[in-house]
Amino acid sequence: MTIGDLIRLLSDGEYHSGEQLGEKLGVSRTAVWKQLKKLESMGLQLEAVKGLGYRLTAPLDLLSGPAIIERLPAEPRHHLTRLFVEDELVSTNSFLRERFQQGAGHAEVCLAESQTAGRGRRGRDWLSPWGRGLVFSLGWRFDEGASALEGLSLAVGVVLAEVLEQLSASVALKWPNDVLLCREQGPAKLAGILLEVSGDVAGPCEVVIGIGLNVELPDSLRESVDQPIAALRDVVPSVSRNALAASLIEALLGMLPRFETHGFEPWRDAWNRRNAYAGQEIDVHQGTQAYVAVAEGVDDTGNLRVNVDGQARLLAGGEISLRLRS
């Protein structure tokens, strides 16, 4: 029995006695009770009623491989090599990097209900409560070298924004890899993108595109993060994680072959239209330097143009952090 097996039985929101759970899982009531004790530490609220049993206070929208596949149109279903849906992984990006080492990985997608060591850009942790986010990675093999990938994270951002806008979510893009939810009280981080590249700088290379999207967030997690964060269900309460995953797979499998041929330029204008900081003062932290600049737009390779005391500069990724100047 895994904790995922137990959660799946409880995910319908109905009451289940310890005895019933033990019979279905093939373990003792004591073993069930020990696993039930772990649920609160995972951010899952459990209700116990004498004579009825246990239930989750709110039903969970669990990921399902068949439910995702059946939502895919014929063409992306044909191009998808393999879909993995896991209860818990160290990280979905690490899982696909290992697949590439084994000679697989291309056009494969991995999703997980939980990560034990999910990472964002600049080595930061990506926190996502069990079964409440979309923790997503897609592997792609490029014939060209790493230089041909300039602007790819921004193109992924445009694709993700378009998927979210189809759900009537209002979003903006923060250079180089964040998606923000637009709200009356100000923008808040909704999703992050992490690309990991391996292979020859001048020859074929392999890319794992990682996306962490907040679908639902408990208040305790919002309060523990040092920047405003938001969840998709703040504005689209009934969104299905399986439908969202299918839409994202379809959109990315359509974008990547085109990016191989044309690079970032076809997505430049779409990114600039959604530029969260366009024309605004920002604090730029670049290595040991910190300075104030006015954000402009991105060029054909995804570099961000900024104006510093009347002088134009290009920001080209790396260890750079931007914050809107308060």
C-alpha positions as CSV (number, residue, x, y, z in Angstrom):
1,M,0.0,0.0,0.0
2,T,1.2,3.5,-0.8
3,I,-0.1,6.8,0.5
4,G,-1.3,7.4,-3.1
5,D,-3.4,4.3,-3.0
6,L,-5.1,5.5,0.2
7,I,-5.7,9.0,-1.2
8,R,-7.3,7.6,-4.3
9,L,-9.8,5.7,-2.2
10,L,-10.6,8.8,-0.2
11,S,-10.6,11.1,-3.2
12,D,-14.4,10.7,-3.8
13,G,-15.2,12.8,-0.7
14,E,-17.3,9.9,0.8
15,Y,-16.8,8.3,4.2
16,H,-14.8,5.0,4.4
17,S,-14.3,3.0,7.6
18,G,-10.8,1.9,8.6
19,E,-11.9,-1.7,8.1
20,Q,-13.2,-1.1,4.6
21,L,-10.0,0.8,3.7
22,G,-7.9,-2.1,5.1
23,E,-9.8,-4.7,3.1
24,K,-9.5,-2.8,-0.2
25,L,-5.8,-2.1,0.4
26,G,-4.9,-5.5,1.8
27,V,-3.5,-4.2,5.0
28,S,-4.4,-4.0,8.7
29,R,-6.5,-1.2,10.2
30,T,-3.4,-0.1,12.2
31,A,-1.4,0.3,8.9
32,V,-4.3,2.4,7.5
33,W,-4.4,4.5,10.6
34,K,-0.6,5.2,10.4
35,Q,-1.0,6.4,6.8
36,L,-4.0,8.5,7.7
37,K,-1.9,10.4,10.2
38,K,0.4,11.5,7.4
39,L,-2.3,13.2,5.4
40,E,-2.4,16.4,7.3
41,S,1.3,16.9,7.0
42,M,0.8,16.7,3.2
43,G,-1.8,19.5,3.3
44,L,-4.8,17.2,3.0
45,Q,-7.6,17.8,5.5
46,L,-9.2,14.7,6.9
47,E,-12.5,14.4,8.7
48,A,-13.3,11.4,11.0
49,V,-16.8,10.7,12.2
50,K,-17.6,7.8,14.6
51,G,-19.7,5.2,13.0
52,L,-19.0,6.5,9.5
53,G,-15.3,6.5,9.1
54,Y,-12.9,8.9,7.3
55,R,-13.1,11.2,4.4
56,L,-11.2,14.1,2.8
57,T,-13.0,17.3,3.6
58,A,-13.0,18.2,-0.2
59,P,-12.8,15.7,-3.1
60,L,-9.6,15.7,-5.1
61,D,-9.2,16.1,-8.8
62,L,-6.6,13.4,-9.3
63,L,-4.5,13.0,-12.4
64,S,-5.3,10.2,-14.7
65,G,-3.3,9.0,-17.8
66,P,-6.3,7.6,-19.6
67,A,-8.4,10.8,-18.9
68,I,-5.6,13.0,-20.3
69,I,-5.0,10.8,-23.4
70,E,-8.7,10.7,-24.3
71,R,-8.8,14.5,-24.4
72,L,-5.9,14.7,-26.9
73,P,-6.8,15.2,-30.6
74,A,-5.4,12.6,-33.0
75,E,-2.3,14.5,-34.1
76,P,-0.8,15.3,-30.7
77,R,-1.8,11.8,-29.5
78,H,0.2,10.4,-32.4
79,H,3.3,12.6,-31.6
80,L,3.3,11.9,-27.9
81,T,5.7,9.0,-27.4
82,R,4.8,8.2,-23.8
83,L,2.9,9.7,-20.8
84,F,3.9,9.0,-17.2
85,V,1.6,9.9,-14.3
86,E,3.2,9.3,-11.0
87,D,2.1,9.7,-7.3
88,E,5.5,11.1,-6.1
89,L,8.8,11.8,-7.7
90,V,12.0,13.6,-6.7
91,S,11.1,15.9,-9.6
92,T,9.5,15.3,-13.0
93,N,12.5,17.0,-14.7
94,S,14.9,14.6,-13.1
95,F,12.7,11.7,-14.2
96,L,12.9,12.7,-17.8
97,R,16.6,13.5,-17.7
98,E,17.1,9.9,-16.6
99,R,14.9,8.7,-19.5
100,F,17.2,10.6,-21.9
101,Q,20.2,8.8,-20.3
102,Q,18.5,5.5,-21.1
103,G,18.0,6.5,-24.8
104,A,14.4,7.5,-24.5
105,G,12.8,10.8,-23.4
106,H,11.9,12.5,-26.7
107,A,8.3,13.6,-26.8
108,E,7.6,12.0,-23.5
109,V,5.6,13.8,-20.8
110,C,5.8,13.2,-17.0
111,L,3.3,14.5,-14.4
112,A,3.3,13.9,-10.7
113,E,0.9,14.5,-7.8
114,S,3.9,15.5,-5.6
115,Q,7.6,16.3,-5.8
116,T,10.0,15.8,-3.0
117,A,12.7,18.1,-4.5
118,G,11.0,20.2,-7.1
119,R,13.1,23.1,-8.3
120,G,12.6,26.5,-9.9
121,R,15.0,28.8,-11.5
122,R,18.2,29.8,-9.7
123,G,18.0,26.6,-7.6
124,R,14.9,27.7,-5.6
125,D,12.4,25.1,-4.3
126,W,9.1,24.8,-6.1
127,L,6.4,24.0,-3.5
128,S,3.2,22.3,-4.5
129,P,0.8,20.5,-2.2
130,W,-0.1,16.9,-3.0
131,G,-2.7,16.8,-5.8
132,R,-3.2,20.5,-6.0
133,G,-0.9,21.7,-8.7
134,L,0.2,20.8,-12.2
135,V,3.8,19.5,-12.0
136,F,4.7,18.8,-15.6
137,S,7.7,18.0,-17.7
138,L,8.2,17.3,-21.4
139,G,11.3,16.0,-23.1
140,W,12.4,17.1,-26.6
141,R,15.5,16.3,-28.6
142,F,16.8,19.1,-30.9
143,D,19.1,18.4,-33.8
144,E,20.8,21.8,-33.4
145,G,23.0,22.8,-30.5
146,A,22.1,24.8,-27.4
147,S,22.5,28.1,-29.2
148,A,19.4,27.3,-31.2
149,L,17.3,27.2,-28.0
150,E,17.6,31.0,-27.3
151,G,14.1,32.2,-26.3
152,L,12.6,28.8,-25.8
153,S,11.5,29.4,-22.2
154,L,9.8,32.6,-23.4
155,A,8.0,30.7,-26.2
156,V,6.9,28.1,-23.6
157,G,5.6,31.0,-21.5
158,V,3.5,32.3,-24.5
159,V,2.0,28.8,-25.1
160,L,1.1,28.4,-21.4
161,A,-0.4,31.9,-21.3
162,E,-2.5,31.1,-24.4
163,V,-3.8,27.8,-22.7
164,L,-4.7,29.7,-19.6
165,E,-6.4,32.5,-21.5
166,Q,-8.6,30.0,-23.2
167,L,-9.9,29.3,-19.6
168,S,-10.7,33.1,-19.2
169,A,-7.7,33.6,-16.9
170,S,-6.0,37.0,-17.3
171,V,-2.2,36.5,-17.2
172,A,1.0,38.4,-17.9
173,L,4.6,37.2,-18.5
174,K,7.6,38.1,-16.4
175,W,11.0,37.7,-18.0
176,P,12.4,35.2,-18.4
177,N,10.2,32.3,-17.1
178,D,7.3,33.3,-14.9
179,V,3.5,33.5,-15.6
180,L,1.6,36.0,-13.4
181,L,-2.1,36.1,-12.7
182,C,-3.4,39.6,-13.1
183,R,-5.6,40.7,-10.2
184,E,-7.1,43.9,-8.8
185,Q,-4.6,43.8,-5.9
186,G,-1.7,43.4,-8.3
187,P,0.0,40.5,-10.2
188,A,0.9,37.3,-8.4
189,K,3.0,34.4,-9.5
190,L,0.9,31.6,-11.0
191,A,3.5,29.4,-12.8
192,G,7.2,29.0,-13.4
193,I,9.2,27.4,-16.2
194,L,12.5,25.6,-15.9
195,L,14.5,24.4,-18.9
196,E,17.3,21.9,-18.4
197,V,19.6,21.2,-21.4
198,S,22.1,18.4,-21.9
199,G,24.2,17.4,-25.0
200,D,26.7,19.0,-27.3
201,V,26.8,22.8,-27.4
202,A,27.3,22.7,-31.2
203,G,25.4,19.5,-32.0
204,P,22.2,17.6,-31.0
205,C,20.9,18.4,-27.5
206,E,18.1,17.3,-25.2
207,V,15.8,19.6,-23.4
208,V,13.5,18.9,-20.5
209,I,10.8,21.6,-20.2
210,G,9.5,21.8,-16.6
211,I,6.4,23.7,-15.7
212,G,5.0,24.2,-12.2
213,L,1.5,25.6,-12.2
214,N,-0.5,26.5,-9.0
215,V,-4.0,25.1,-9.5
216,E,-5.1,25.3,-5.9
217,L,-3.2,26.7,-2.9
218,P,-3.9,26.4,0.9
219,D,-3.6,29.7,2.8
220,S,-0.6,28.3,4.8
221,L,1.5,28.0,1.7
222,R,0.6,31.4,0.4
223,E,1.7,32.9,3.7
224,S,5.1,31.0,3.7
225,V,6.3,32.5,0.4
226,D,8.1,35.8,0.2
227,Q,6.2,37.1,-2.9
228,P,2.6,37.2,-4.0
229,I,1.4,33.9,-5.4
230,A,-1.9,32.8,-6.8
231,A,-3.7,29.7,-8.0
232,L,-5.8,29.1,-11.1
233,R,-8.8,28.1,-9.1
234,D,-8.8,31.6,-7.6
235,V,-10.4,32.7,-11.0
236,V,-11.4,29.4,-12.6
237,P,-12.9,27.3,-9.8
238,S,-14.0,24.3,-11.9
239,V,-10.9,23.8,-14.0
240,S,-9.9,20.1,-14.5
241,R,-6.2,19.3,-14.0
242,N,-6.5,16.5,-16.6
243,A,-8.1,18.8,-19.2
244,L,-5.4,21.4,-18.4
245,A,-2.6,18.8,-18.9
246,A,-4.1,17.7,-22.2
247,S,-4.3,21.2,-23.5
248,L,-0.7,21.9,-22.5
249,I,0.6,18.8,-24.1
250,E,-1.3,19.6,-27.3
251,A,0.0,23.1,-27.4
252,L,3.6,22.3,-26.7
253,L,3.8,19.4,-29.2
254,G,2.5,21.8,-31.8
255,M,5.0,24.6,-30.9
256,L,8.2,22.7,-30.6
257,P,8.6,21.5,-34.2
258,R,7.9,25.1,-35.4
259,F,10.4,26.5,-32.9
260,E,13.1,24.1,-34.3
261,T,12.6,25.7,-37.7
262,H,12.0,29.3,-36.9
263,G,13.4,30.0,-33.4
264,F,11.8,32.4,-31.0
265,E,10.9,35.2,-33.5
266,P,7.3,34.0,-34.3
267,W,6.5,34.3,-30.5
268,R,8.3,37.6,-29.9
269,D,5.3,39.9,-30.4
270,A,3.0,37.6,-28.5
271,W,5.4,37.7,-25.5
272,N,5.8,41.5,-25.7
273,R,2.0,42.0,-25.7
274,R,1.9,40.1,-22.4
275,N,5.0,41.7,-20.8
276,A,4.1,42.3,-17.2
277,Y,6.7,45.0,-16.6
278,A,6.7,46.9,-20.0
279,G,7.5,50.6,-19.4
280,Q,7.8,50.2,-15.7
281,E,10.7,50.7,-13.3
282,I,12.3,47.5,-12.1
283,D,15.0,46.5,-9.7
284,V,17.6,44.3,-11.5
285,H,19.9,42.0,-9.5
286,Q,22.6,40.6,-11.7
287,G,25.3,38.7,-10.0
288,T,26.8,41.1,-7.4
289,Q,25.3,44.1,-9.1
290,A,21.9,45.8,-8.4
291,Y,20.5,48.7,-10.3
292,V,17.2,50.3,-11.4
293,A,16.1,50.1,-15.0
294,V,13.0,50.7,-17.1
295,A,11.8,47.4,-18.8
296,E,11.1,47.5,-22.5
297,G,10.5,44.4,-24.7
298,V,12.4,41.3,-25.9
299,D,14.2,40.9,-29.1
300,D,14.2,38.0,-31.6
301,T,16.3,35.8,-29.4
302,G,14.5,36.5,-26.1
303,N,16.9,39.0,-24.6
304,L,15.2,41.7,-22.6
305,R,15.8,45.3,-23.5
306,V,16.1,47.7,-20.5
307,N,16.9,51.4,-20.2
308,V,19.4,52.4,-17.5
309,D,19.8,56.2,-17.1
310,G,19.1,56.7,-20.8
311,Q,21.4,53.9,-21.9
312,A,20.1,50.7,-23.6
313,R,21.1,47.3,-22.2
314,L,20.3,43.7,-23.1
315,L,19.6,41.1,-20.4
316,A,20.4,37.6,-21.6
317,G,19.3,35.3,-18.8
318,G,21.7,33.6,-16.4
319,E,21.7,34.7,-12.7
320,I,19.4,37.7,-13.2
321,S,16.4,38.5,-11.0
322,L,13.8,41.2,-11.7
323,R,11.3,42.8,-9.3
324,L,8.8,45.6,-9.9
325,R,10.0,48.7,-8.1
326,S,7.6,49.6,-5.3
